[in-house]
Amino acid sequence: MKRIALFPGSFDPFTNGHLDVVLRGASLFDEVIIAIGNNSSKQRYIPVERMIDVIADLFKDNPNITVQAYKGLTAEFARTVGAKFLLRGLRNTTDFEYENTIAQANRHVNNELETVFLITSPPLAAISSSIIREIHRFGGNVDDFIPFPISAIVDSAG
């Protein structure tokens, strides 16, 4: 049976930390689906469609890594795509507390779903999408934090 992992998130934007987790996850699973969810409590900085294109281009040479958007519960989407694993990155203990609660809820919704946590590589642990957005909004350079030029997504996003 194919071992499919879902890596869910808003990826607004997709960071070098996300890239690290996906590449490491791809060595553990037969397939990794990067799932861009619609978080109704957040207004996006980068349109989902544009982020899908940029992420897909990053992994164009990795056929076992794909990108999809979804709405609704992550645990239900995992069932829909046949994923038995949720892949999550942890930067610190605060992430663990938050992710542990979500993992419990996901397991309640889909009892076949196992959450796998990967500890973020130390040089990438300080990176977060919200910090990157804030730096960029105020004219700072974010090139060291994301695996593509910011102009590839923001300038064309309008």
C-alpha positions in Angstrom: 0.0 0.0 0.0 1.3 3.5 -1.0 2.2 5.6 2.0 0.7 9.0 1.3 1.4 12.0 3.6 -0.5 15.3 3.5 1.5 18.4 4.4 -1.3 21.0 5.2 -0.9 24.7 5.7 -1.7 28.1 4.4 1.8 28.5 3.0 1.4 32.3 2.7 4.2 32.2 1.7 5.9 28.8 1.4 9.2 29.1 3.3 12.6 27.4 3.3 11.4 25.7 6.5 8.4 24.3 4.6 10.7 23.2 1.8 12.9 21.4 4.4 10.0 19.5 5.9 8.7 18.5 2.4 12.0 17.2 1.2 12.6 15.3 4.4 9.1 13.9 4.3 9.5 12.8 0.7 12.3 10.5 1.9 9.9 8.9 4.4 6.7 8.6 2.3 5.9 7.4 -1.2 4.0 10.5 -1.9 3.7 13.9 -0.2 0.8 16.2 -1.0 1.3 19.8 -0.1 -2.3 20.9 0.8 -3.0 24.6 0.8 -6.0 25.1 3.1 -8.5 27.9 3.3 -8.2 29.4 6.8 -11.3 31.5 7.2 -9.7 33.5 10.0 -6.9 34.7 7.8 -6.7 37.1 4.9 -4.2 35.9 2.4 -1.1 37.9 1.4 -0.5 35.8 -1.7 -3.4 34.3 -3.7 -3.8 30.5 -3.4 -3.6 29.9 -7.1 -0.3 31.8 -7.4 1.2 29.9 -4.5 0.1 26.6 -6.0 1.9 27.5 -9.3 5.1 28.5 -7.5 5.3 25.5 -5.2 4.5 23.1 -8.1 7.3 24.6 -10.0 9.7 24.1 -7.1 8.9 20.4 -7.2 8.5 19.9 -10.9 11.4 17.3 -10.9 9.9 15.4 -7.9 6.9 13.4 -9.2 6.1 12.1 -5.7 5.5 15.7 -4.5 2.3 17.4 -5.6 0.3 20.5 -4.6 -3.5 20.9 -4.1 -5.8 23.4 -2.6 -8.7 22.3 -0.4 -11.5 23.6 1.7 -13.0 22.1 4.8 -11.5 19.8 7.4 -7.9 18.6 6.9 -8.8 15.2 8.2 -11.6 14.8 5.7 -9.4 16.0 2.8 -6.8 13.4 3.9 -9.4 10.7 3.6 -10.4 12.0 0.1 -6.9 11.8 -1.2 -6.0 8.5 0.5 -3.5 10.0 2.9 -3.0 8.1 6.2 -0.4 10.5 7.5 -0.3 14.2 8.3 3.2 15.7 8.0 3.9 18.7 10.3 7.0 20.7 11.1 7.8 21.8 14.6 10.0 24.8 15.3 9.6 25.0 19.1 7.6 23.9 22.1 4.9 26.4 21.3 4.4 24.8 17.9 4.2 21.4 19.6 1.4 22.5 22.0 -0.6 23.9 19.1 0.0 21.0 16.7 -0.6 18.4 19.4 -4.1 19.8 20.0 -4.8 19.8 16.2 -3.4 16.2 15.9 -5.9 15.0 18.5 -8.8 16.6 16.8 -7.8 15.3 13.4 -7.5 11.8 14.9 -11.0 12.2 16.3 -12.4 13.1 12.9 -10.4 10.5 11.0 -9.2 7.7 13.2 -7.0 6.3 10.4 -4.9 9.4 10.3 -1.5 9.5 12.0 0.3 12.8 12.5 4.1 12.7 12.0 6.1 15.6 13.4 9.5 16.6 12.0 11.7 18.9 14.0 12.7 21.9 11.9 16.4 22.0 10.9 18.0 24.4 13.4 19.1 27.1 10.9 15.4 27.4 9.7 13.7 27.3 13.1 13.2 31.1 13.3 11.4 31.4 10.0 7.6 31.8 9.9 5.3 33.0 7.1 3.9 35.8 9.3 7.4 37.2 10.0 8.3 37.0 6.3 5.0 38.8 5.3 5.7 41.6 7.9 9.3 42.1 6.7 8.2 42.2 3.1 5.3 44.6 3.8 7.8 47.1 5.2 10.2 46.8 2.4 12.7 44.3 3.9 14.5 41.7 1.9 13.1 38.2 2.4 15.2 36.3 -0.1 17.0 34.3 2.6 13.8 32.9 3.9 11.9 31.6 0.8 13.0 29.3 -2.0 12.0 31.6 -4.9 12.2 35.3 -5.6 9.4 37.2 -3.8 8.8 39.0 -7.1 7.7 35.7 -8.6 4.6 35.7 -6.4 3.9 39.2 -5.0 4.5 41.4 -8.1 2.4 39.2 -10.3 -0.3 38.8 -7.6 -1.2 42.4 -8.0 
